[in-house]
Amino acid sequence: MRRHTQPSGQNLSGRFASAYSCILLLGLMACVFVITLKGLPAQGQEQAQDSTGSSDKNAFLILQTNLQPPYQQLQNGILRGYSIAVLNCAFDRIGVGYGIAIAPRQRNREMVRNGQADGFFLARISSFMDQYAEPTLPLALEKWVWISAAGQQGSFASSPTPDSLLSVGGILGSNEAEWLAEQGYQEIAKAPSINSLISQVLAGRVEYALVDKQTFEAARDSMGHHEAQFNVQFERYAPLVVYIGREYTRLNPWLIASLNTALGACETLPMQLEDWERDLITRQQLPAIRAMAANAELVGAVRSAMGGAQIQPDAIVEIDREWRQGSEGGIASPKATEILENPLSDILRAFQESDANNIAEIFVFDTKGAVIGMNRLTTDFDQSDEQKFEVAISHDPDISQIADIYFDGSTRAFLSQVTVPIINPETGDVIAAMTVGLDVSGALRPDS
């Protein structure tokens, strides 16, 4: 249940003190305060509850953020965007109200460090922030790219390196600028905004700038520039989280676990794979995945797993219900436990561990959609309602499916699932399908 309500001064004035100080201290910088209470009663009198049923009337929290279209942006005075939608979903599920204050990124981090705010988003995982705050599961996945002016001399076959003589830049206080400094890049040009950084690139004052691709494209279009004016080179994927201050988690120790469970259940929008990424998976990952699916030991284990009594459709529904209910809390149902302990799952675990930097999960399902082997607990048992099920019922031994990127709560990683058929070598028939969840942070590096 979502509500936008003005808080009662009597009950919540203390919780907003730091946010109002943001307005006073940064008024000249157009600091904006946005009230977005989620999950609290209209009068603000009832207590917030966590997923285990415990409650705490002081659970309401203030989160700091900065405007970063399309993740969070003001539309007619209301803060909207992808990250806001996911946060609304998560806090609704755990029944905790929260407010958001908007300020420059560096100020936001300082407010959390000094105890003036309870949390900050969107932030990359940082050892510095780990000292005074705890991260949640990822809320979004950024695609960082190098941009340069299209007419610039020199090769763009590889990314600028820390020891190169090329000038590099980022947005002041941004995740990208912090990462550049950590990697050893020297004399990083820091622009106050994405628009300013783009202008400096086009003017030749910055040769290469590291930016989030979606943020860059939104700013480029709003400025009236054309994509032909820029060279764009992929650098890395960067998962972004919410950091909750340690003082808040000391008082509300259940919050992080409850919020993580909710984030795993909230729908996240898939990030569409670009053509070069699909080509990279096809060239570098798909041959190895097909080889796994054709492994004689694996095929034998698949046939053994399918040799028992057939599960009836109504039983699949009940097994799937129990499976999903347990997996939300990381608990394997009796059927899931049975499958995790079978020989096929042992083989799949060995495959995953042999390439753990690229592979987050592997599971096999039969021609009815029922999971029969997995390296770890999956979100659900029945795959027949998924697009990848088409691979299992296809008669084409050469079929494969490469899915777009999404956040998987069971592996806590951003994955692209690759599904291939498992073939009976004696008949050539498709007897099952194997899905491999590629962790895009490693598998989609151009040099991976």
Secondary structure by P-SEA (a helix, b strand, c coil): cccccccccccccccaaaaaaaaaacccccbbbbbbbccccccccbbbbcccccccccccbbbbbccccccccccccccccaaaaaaaaaaaaacccbbbbbccaaaaaaaaaaccccccccccccaaaaaccccccccbbbbbbbbcccccccccccccccccccccccccccaaaaaaaaacccbbbbbccaaaaaaaaaaccccbbbbcaaaaaaaaaaaccccccbbbbbcbbbbbbbbbbaaaaaaccccaaaaaaaaaacbbbbccccaaaaaaaacccaaaaaaaaacaaaaaaaaaaaccccccaaaaaaaaaaaaaaaaaccccaaaaaaaacaaaaaaaaaaaaccccccbbbbbcccccccccccccccccccccccccccccccccbbbbbcbbbbcccccccbbbbbbbbccccccccbbbbbbbcccccccccc
